């Protein structure tokens, strides 16, 4: 389990529609937002919303293990293109701890937390970091990456102009993080997160 301090948590709703909202919520608050189904801050980032969800994930993992392959969660069944123009398959992340960072080029909160994302990804190399840029043009996305220096190292940035990946992972605002365990269980945390908060969450995700 991943304790959370100063962040609100909700399990990702895969069917949520993409909504364009103000950066980081109204007035930059992390209070619960009915628009994206988020719950108030809690003591932990839960591994699942219920016993049945945990059992379902465990069953899928067991079946995959028995067949000698890695189970691909529905959340990872997507194809995209990186900002470097390369094809990217969400399935390539299956069986690994992953941090998705959903951001927009014009978002001041996203800009302010970029150094934390860059530093944390360099520290926890066993965790995959995937930036998913949206709500603007690809040219603006590339400028943001160059400006923040987050295009180097292990971070992969996806161009999501049409919001397909945002919708797939139930994201309705930026900045938002989705933490995915190797067994496919996901949880969503709204930013901005500072360096200490992000590192704490990632350390627990990495086990």
Wavefront OBJ file of the C-alpha trace (Angstrom):
o trace
v 0.000 0.000 0.000
v 1.196 3.484 -0.813
v 0.557 6.099 1.906
v -0.338 9.529 0.602
v 0.330 12.852 2.271
v -1.275 16.010 0.894
v -2.793 14.387 -2.182
v -6.252 13.152 -3.010
v -6.722 9.656 -4.285
v -9.167 7.739 -6.435
v -8.978 4.493 -8.334
v -8.872 5.181 -12.056
v -12.252 4.982 -13.839
v -11.450 3.606 -17.271
v -14.723 4.792 -18.801
v -14.455 8.447 -17.732
v -14.821 10.989 -20.546
v -12.086 13.511 -21.278
v -12.980 16.905 -19.835
v -10.952 20.100 -20.276
v -10.612 21.806 -16.913
v -8.555 24.523 -15.249
v -4.982 23.655 -14.337
v -4.871 21.748 -11.044
v -8.548 22.401 -10.311
v -10.321 25.535 -9.160
v -7.896 27.985 -7.595
v -5.219 25.298 -7.640
v -7.024 23.309 -4.938
v -6.678 19.576 -4.490
v -10.133 19.285 -2.913
v -12.411 16.520 -4.151
v -13.840 17.286 -7.584
v -17.175 15.625 -8.485
v -16.306 15.997 -12.162
v -13.683 13.257 -12.062
v -15.086 11.102 -9.291
v -12.186 11.762 -6.955
v -12.438 10.986 -3.269
v -11.147 13.164 -0.412
v -7.596 12.621 0.890
v -7.159 9.261 2.605
v -4.433 7.561 4.595
v -3.329 5.315 1.766
v -3.306 4.791 -1.950
v -5.385 1.588 -2.055
v -4.294 -1.439 -4.084
v -7.887 -1.858 -5.262
v -11.341 -0.436 -4.649
v -12.702 -3.712 -3.376
v -11.917 -7.330 -2.599
v -13.468 -8.360 -5.902
v -11.181 -5.976 -7.806
v -8.142 -7.443 -6.052
v -9.366 -10.969 -6.749
v -9.911 -10.126 -10.412
v -6.396 -8.734 -10.797
v -4.888 -11.714 -8.986
v -6.871 -14.146 -11.135
v -5.713 -12.484 -14.347
v -2.098 -12.472 -13.172
v -2.277 -16.142 -12.206
v -3.743 -17.097 -15.570
v -1.053 -15.168 -17.409
v 1.688 -16.712 -15.285
v 0.367 -20.194 -15.985
v 0.524 -19.540 -19.722
v 4.015 -18.088 -19.515
v 3.038 -14.567 -20.544
v 2.518 -11.226 -18.828
v -1.105 -10.166 -18.358
v -1.946 -6.905 -20.132
v -4.463 -4.830 -18.131
v -7.227 -3.129 -20.101
v -5.742 0.243 -19.124
v -2.623 -0.610 -21.139
v -4.426 -1.696 -24.287
v -3.652 1.416 -26.302
v -1.323 2.590 -29.036
v 0.207 6.062 -29.220
v 3.061 8.056 -30.697
v 5.870 9.599 -28.669
v 6.908 13.216 -29.092
v 9.964 11.812 -30.863
v 7.702 10.316 -33.511
v 8.071 6.698 -32.396
v 5.241 4.191 -32.051
v 4.400 3.247 -28.475
v 2.341 0.306 -27.246
v 0.844 0.512 -23.773
v 1.193 -3.269 -23.539
v 4.977 -2.829 -23.333
v 4.461 -1.591 -19.758
v 2.675 -4.734 -18.574
v 4.169 -6.334 -15.472
v 6.138 -3.200 -14.520
v 5.581 -0.404 -12.000
v 4.553 2.688 -13.962
v 3.943 6.350 -13.251
v 1.838 8.187 -15.827
v 2.123 11.972 -15.652
v -0.693 13.764 -17.491
v 0.217 17.339 -18.329
v -0.562 20.249 -20.655
v 2.011 22.693 -22.123
v 0.254 25.822 -20.801
v -0.291 24.489 -17.284
v 1.769 26.365 -14.633
v 1.392 23.525 -12.122
v 2.771 21.069 -14.672
v 5.699 23.383 -15.332
v 6.461 23.760 -11.632
v 6.512 20.018 -10.950
v 8.608 19.075 -14.000
v 11.908 19.211 -12.017
v 10.455 16.778 -9.456
v 9.339 14.381 -12.178
v 12.736 14.534 -13.837
v 14.658 13.974 -10.595
v 12.387 11.195 -9.351
v 12.519 9.293 -12.642
v 16.324 9.421 -12.522
v 16.320 8.139 -8.942
v 13.881 5.252 -9.447
v 15.087 3.712 -12.687
v 13.158 0.494 -12.031
v 9.908 2.440 -12.443
v 8.729 3.473 -15.902
v 7.744 7.157 -16.219
v 5.398 8.073 -19.065
v 4.373 11.668 -19.667
v 1.083 12.032 -21.544
v 0.722 15.482 -23.065
v -2.655 16.811 -24.163
v -4.949 19.811 -24.532
v -2.635 21.606 -26.982
v -0.660 21.222 -30.190
v 2.254 18.847 -30.588
v 4.549 21.810 -31.285
v 3.659 23.300 -27.895
v 4.218 19.914 -26.234
v 7.704 19.628 -27.704
v 8.547 23.163 -26.584
v 7.469 22.300 -23.019
v 9.651 19.185 -22.964
v 12.655 21.116 -24.268
v 12.095 23.945 -21.796
v 11.827 21.615 -18.791
v 14.577 19.220 -19.839
v 12.268 16.256 -19.288
v 12.976 14.807 -22.724
v 16.187 13.189 -21.556
v 16.749 10.187 -19.322
v 14.126 7.489 -18.940
v 10.941 9.566 -19.317
v 8.870 8.799 -22.403
v 6.432 11.514 -23.514
v 3.364 10.653 -25.574
v 1.546 13.066 -27.860
v -2.153 12.789 -27.059
v -3.721 15.682 -28.967
v -7.031 13.822 -29.369
v -7.152 12.751 -25.728
v -7.366 9.011 -26.446
v -4.976 7.985 -23.670
v -6.468 10.536 -21.258
v -9.884 8.980 -21.844
v -8.550 5.427 -21.609
v -7.140 6.110 -18.149
v -10.070 8.223 -16.970
v -8.226 11.550 -16.733
v -10.261 14.752 -16.587
v -7.708 17.337 -15.482
v -4.027 18.192 -15.351
v -1.724 17.679 -13.722
v -2.694 14.152 -12.711
v -0.627 11.095 -11.917
v -1.678 7.488 -12.362
v 0.362 4.989 -10.376
v 0.209 1.440 -11.747
v 1.472 -1.588 -9.871
v 3.023 -4.533 -11.779
v -0.249 -6.463 -11.309
v -2.149 -3.728 -13.166
v -3.907 -2.143 -10.170
v -4.035 1.641 -10.617
v -4.681 4.697 -8.483
v -4.976 8.355 -9.448
v -3.493 11.346 -7.618
v -4.005 14.973 -8.576
v -1.063 17.349 -8.614
v 0.805 19.373 -8.175
v 3.067 17.118 -6.116
v 6.364 18.389 -4.750
v 9.584 16.374 -4.850
v 9.074 14.790 -1.429
v 5.468 13.767 -2.095
v 6.251 12.265 -5.484
v 9.353 10.428 -4.260
v 7.419 9.008 -1.311
v 4.700 7.619 -3.555
v 7.126 6.214 -6.112
v 9.290 4.586 -3.446
v 6.256 2.696 -2.179
v 5.208 1.794 -5.693
v 8.678 0.399 -6.369
v 8.405 -1.749 -3.249
l 1 2 3 4 5 6 7 8 9 10 11 12 13 14 15 16 17 18 19 20 21 22 23 24 25 26 27 28 29 30 31 32 33 34 35 36 37 38 39 40 41 42 43 44 45 46 47 48 49 50 51 52 53 54 55 56 57 58 59 60 61 62 63 64 65 66 67 68 69 70 71 72 73 74 75 76 77 78 79 80 81 82 83 84 85 86 87 88 89 90 91 92 93 94 95 96 97 98 99 100 101 102 103 104 105 106 107 108 109 110 111 112 113 114 115 116 117 118 119 120 121 122 123 124 125 126 127 128 129 130 131 132 133 134 135 136 137 138 139 140 141 142 143 144 145 146 147 148 149 150 151 152 153 154 155 156 157 158 159 160 161 162 163 164 165 166 167 168 169 170 171 172 173 174 175 176 177 178 179 180 181 182 183 184 185 186 187 188 189 190 191 192 193 194 195 196 197 198 199 200 201 202 203 204 205 206 207
